[in-house]
Amino acid sequence: PGICVDGWPDEENLKTTLERDLQVKKRFEEHPFLWELLHLVSPVASAVSVCRPVLVSLFASQMAFWSQCREKRTNAAPKELDVTYRVLNAMTKTGWLPAPISSVPQWMGLVSPSETQALLTACLKYLKEKKAEREESGNSTTNEI
C-alpha cells in the first residue's frame, strides 16, 4: 500500500504502514544528522515535496506510539517527546501547520499521552481538511500539504 490516502494517512493506512514508518524513524535515530537535514530543507517547496513521505512516516510513527503509551505524562518518554517535537516543528517550517496549531509542540510535555494523541489527531484532521479545501478551490500553495 501507498504511504498516504488522499495526501495524508487515514487510520487504516496508519496500521498497514507502521513497519515502514518505524524503519524510517529508526534511520533517523541511527543518523541524527537527518533531523538537521530535514529542518534545513523544510522551508524549501521543491524539497518538501520529495521529503513529504518521510514526514508522513515520522508523524504516523508518533501517532502510533502515543496511542499505545501507558505513561501518565508525555515527559516520562523524553525520547519520543523529542521526536514528536521535531516532526511537528518540521511540519511548521513547511507552512503546513499555521498558528495556533503550530504551538502544539509547546504543550506536549504538559499533557498525557492520550491528550498528545488527540493533539496529533487534530493536526492530522487539519491537514486533511486543508488539502481538501485547496483541491475544491483549485488553489495550490507553494509547500503542498
C-alpha positions in Angstrom: 0.0 0.0 0.0 1.0 3.6 -0.5 2.1 5.9 2.3 -0.9 8.1 2.1 -4.5 8.1 1.0 -5.6 11.5 -0.3 -2.4 13.1 0.8 -2.4 12.1 4.5 -2.8 8.7 6.2 -6.2 7.6 7.3 -6.5 5.4 10.4 -6.4 2.1 8.5 -3.4 3.2 6.4 -1.5 4.1 9.6 -1.8 0.5 10.7 -0.7 -1.0 7.4 2.4 1.2 7.0 3.5 1.0 10.7 6.5 -1.3 10.0 7.8 1.0 7.3 7.2 4.1 9.4 9.2 2.6 12.3 12.0 1.8 9.9 12.1 5.5 8.8 12.1 6.6 12.5 14.9 4.1 13.2 17.0 5.6 10.4 16.6 9.0 12.0 17.7 7.6 15.4 20.7 5.9 13.8 21.7 9.0 11.8 20.8 12.1 13.8 22.1 14.4 11.1 19.0 13.5 9.2 17.0 15.7 11.6 19.2 18.7 10.7 18.8 18.0 7.0 15.1 17.7 7.3 14.8 21.0 9.2 17.2 22.6 6.6 15.0 21.6 3.7 11.6 22.0 5.3 11.0 25.6 4.1 12.0 24.8 0.5 8.9 23.8 -1.6 10.7 21.5 -4.0 12.5 19.7 -1.2 9.3 19.4 0.9 7.5 17.6 -2.0 10.3 15.0 -2.0 10.5 14.7 1.8 6.8 14.6 2.4 6.6 10.8 2.6 9.4 10.9 5.3 7.5 13.4 7.3 4.3 11.4 7.0 6.1 8.3 8.2 7.6 10.1 11.1 4.3 11.6 12.0 2.5 8.3 11.7 5.1 6.5 13.9 4.5 9.2 16.6 0.7 8.8 16.4 1.2 5.0 16.9 3.5 5.5 19.8 1.3 7.9 21.7 -1.9 5.9 21.1 -0.2 2.9 23.0 1.9 4.8 25.5 0.9 3.9 29.1 2.9 6.7 30.9 1.0 9.3 32.9 2.8 12.2 31.2 4.5 12.5 27.9 7.6 13.9 29.6 8.1 10.3 31.0 9.0 9.3 27.4 11.5 12.1 26.6 13.0 10.4 23.5 9.6 10.1 21.9 8.6 13.5 23.0 11.7 14.9 21.3 10.8 13.0 18.0 7.3 14.4 18.1 8.5 17.9 18.8 11.0 17.7 15.9 8.4 16.3 13.4 5.9 19.0 14.3 8.5 21.7 14.1 9.5 20.5 10.6 5.8 20.5 9.6 5.5 24.0 10.9 8.5 25.2 8.9 6.9 23.8 5.8 4.0 26.0 6.4 1.6 23.1 6.9 0.7 24.0 10.5 -0.1 27.6 10.9 -0.7 29.4 14.2 -2.2 28.5 16.6 -1.8 24.8 15.6 2.0 25.4 15.2 2.1 26.0 19.0 1.1 22.4 19.7 4.7 21.3 20.4 4.8 23.6 23.4 2.0 21.7 25.1 3.4 18.2 24.5 5.4 17.9 27.7 2.5 19.1 29.8 -0.2 16.7 28.8 -0.9 12.9 29.0 -0.1 10.6 26.1 -3.8 10.3 25.2 -4.0 14.1 25.0 -0.9 14.1 22.9 -2.6 11.5 20.6 -5.6 13.8 20.5 -3.5 16.8 19.5 -1.8 14.8 16.8 -5.1 13.6 15.5 -6.3 17.3 15.4 -3.2 18.2 13.4 -3.9 15.3 11.0 -7.6 16.4 10.7 -6.5 19.9 9.9 -4.0 18.8 7.3 -6.6 16.6 5.6 -9.2 19.4 5.6 -6.8 22.0 4.3 -5.8 19.7 1.5 -9.5 19.1 0.6 -10.2 22.8 0.7 -7.3 23.6 -1.6 -8.4 20.9 -4.0 -12.0 22.2 -4.0 -10.9 25.7 -4.7 -8.4 24.7 -7.3 -5.7 26.7 -5.4 -2.2 25.3 -4.9 0.2 26.5 -2.3 4.0 26.7 -2.6 4.5 23.9 0.0 1.8 21.5 -0.8 0.3 19.5 2.1 
